[in-house]
């Protein structure tokens, strides 16, 4: 699942380390999520959303199977 965490995080001038601290995970976990190497649990996704003050629908992009575009 693709995400826009990095752009929202950088827009708020929060480091990966700080976001990790706020979400009680490692910086490596945040890095892996931002690089689409790891899908967070639902609980962690909600926590990241809350910490960034952004709706989950804005952070995570669910591609459809054919064109990789967002499902509306």
Residue, then its C-alpha position, 0 to 999 in steps of 0.5 A: x500500500x502506498x502512502x504519503x507519510x513522508x510528505x506530511x511529516x516533512x511538511x510539519x517539520x517532524x523527523x522520522x525519529x520524532x514521529x517514531x517516538x510519538x508513535x512508540x515505534x523505531x525510526x526504522x519502522x517509520x522509514x520502512x513504512x515511508x518506503x513502502x517496505x512495510x505495511x503498518x498495523x491498523x492501530x499504528x496507521x491510526x496513530x501515525x494519522x493522529x500524530x500528523x493531524x491528517x485523515x488516514x484516507x489522505x495518508x494511505x493510497x489504496x491502488x486498484x489492481x489494474x492501473x495502480x490508481x486510487x480507488x474512489 
